[in-house]
Amino acid sequence: MPSQDYLRVLNPSLSGPTPIALIVLTLISAGLLIIIWRNRDLISTDNLRGKIIFIVISAALIFTFGRISFALSEVLIFLWALSILWIRGNTDNIEMNLAMAVWFLAYLYMHSFHPVKVDRYIITVLPALAYAISLSLNNLSALMRSRRASTVLSIAVTLLMVSSAIHYTAGMPQEYGIVKGEREAAAWLMNHDPSYRDRVIAADRGPAFTWYLGDYVFTRIIHPQRRELSLKYFYEVNPDYYIFWTGKTELPEGYRVIYSRDGVPLPGRFSRYAGILPLRYRIQWMLR
């Protein structure tokens, strides 16, 4: 059944791997293993210089994984692809295959060790994954030596993808209460501080409030388990307003809630901008 949990729909990684994902990954892995096996003679080529360069760069990619800047790793990946092209030459659509391999590896090296990971980041590598699926199906069907193998595998993978898409979209809620609360909080701030665009604003869902307010909003989440580190990043921004909906969030020092409705409180930094609010809100704020 589709997930009714909005966060699990928005962030599939919270739900764990699905059978469809495992099947697709198995097909991709099988096809890529066939490609690697067919190109195993790369290390036995007569081009001694090319072979040495290929082996050295391949070893460097393995042993430097996560140990050097990803920017340097990107350079190594590019040189690795060039070494294969030097040995193989322009045969068997190798240029496109290497381009997709470089695309995927560049993504893998960067995001494997990037401190911030969000599910939607995988969108940037989907073209390379789609190409890998097509390439794997071609190699698997060639191995089966059946005229219908390619058609059957293609239809099977298509049905799996369509099923996955239906599963995802069917689980998306038509309404979600917290969204209404966030919009109301953003509208309240715009109405009560006409100069809000000149303020520094942070939120635990920065991209959402950037959309609501029409101006950039920093993303800052105060994790109870990593409060000290969270506050460090929070005070680097030192926002005038902080909007959140995480119920257990403890307010940073110097902030008081000036608005709260539908589970979305809006604290402000009292010391600097309390004077911009109407008198009744200033009194209400001081009495809190």
C-alpha positions, 0 to 999 in steps of 0.5 A: 500500500502507498505510504500515507506518511507525507515525510516518507513520500517526500523522502523515500530514503526514510522508508527503506528500499522497496522490492521494485528498487532491488529488482531494478538495481539487480538488473543494472548490476548484472548488465554492468558486470557483463560489460566489465567482463567483456572489457577485462582485456583492458589490463592485457592490452599491448598498449603498455603505457596506456595500461600502466596509466589506466591501472594507476588511475584506477587504483588512485580512484579506489584508495583516495575515495573519501580521502581527498577533495571531491574536486580532485576526484572529479579530475581523476575520474576524467583522466580515468575515462580518457585512459580507457578511450586511449586504449580502446579507441572510438569503438562500440559507442564507447564515448557515450558509455564513458560519458555516462560513467563519468556522470555517475561517478562524479555524482557518487564521489561528491555526494557520498562524502557531502555533509548534506544529503537530500533525496531530491539530489538524485535527480541530477544523476537520473539520466545516467541511471536511465542510460545504465538501465538501457545499456544493461538490458541490451547486454542481458538480452544479448547474453540470452541470445533470444529475439524476444529477450530485449522486448520482454526485459524492456516491458518488464522494467517499464512495468516496474517503473510505472508501478513505482511511479503509481506507488509514489504518487498515490501516497502523496496526500491531497492536503497536509495540515502543517502546510496550511499553518506554514502559509498562515505564518508567512502571511502573518509575518508579511502583514506585520512586518512590511520590511520583512525582506530586509530581515534575516529569516531562517526556518527549519523548512527554508525552501518552503518559506522561500517560496511563501515569502518570495525571498530567500530564507535560510534553512536551520534545524535545531536538533536536540541530539546535536543542539550545540552544533545546531546552535553554532550554525544558527547563530552564524546566521543570527536571524531576526525571525525563526519559523519552525514546526518541529514540536520539540524544538527548544528556542535559542537564547534571545528569542521569543514566540510572537506568533503561533498557530496550527503547530507553527510558532514564529519566534523573533529576536526581541532585542533588535526588531521588537519595535517594528511590531504593533504595540499590542504585539510588543506588549504580548511579547514582553509578557510571555 
